[in-house]
Amino acid sequence: MTRETLSGDARDLTWFKSSYSDSSNPSDCVEVATAPPGIRVRDSKRPDDTHLTLAPSTWSAFLTFAAQG
């Protein structure tokens, strides 16, 4: 996992929210985008702030874990 400052190319990514996001406050969620070298994750309230980049295998393991709970 890396923590990166948002660069111009990251703004051009297609970000999406989980279908499980709280619809009563749509700005309170995590957004993800896929782009080399991995999966980008950011706070929807602060889209121009830093974000995380996860290896695809790490993201897959997280999704598997989250689906169990």
C-alpha angles and dihedrals in degrees: 000000000000131000113219138181109243111261129197093263092055090059089060093057122107104248121194138185128227117263084233093063116126105263092198089071108022094181093063104082147084120263127205136198132182118230135135127309090029149299116333119212126191142166109257091216091059107034094160094051128088121301139193126249115205128191111249090245091053092049091049091051090049092051091049090051093046092050090058094059 
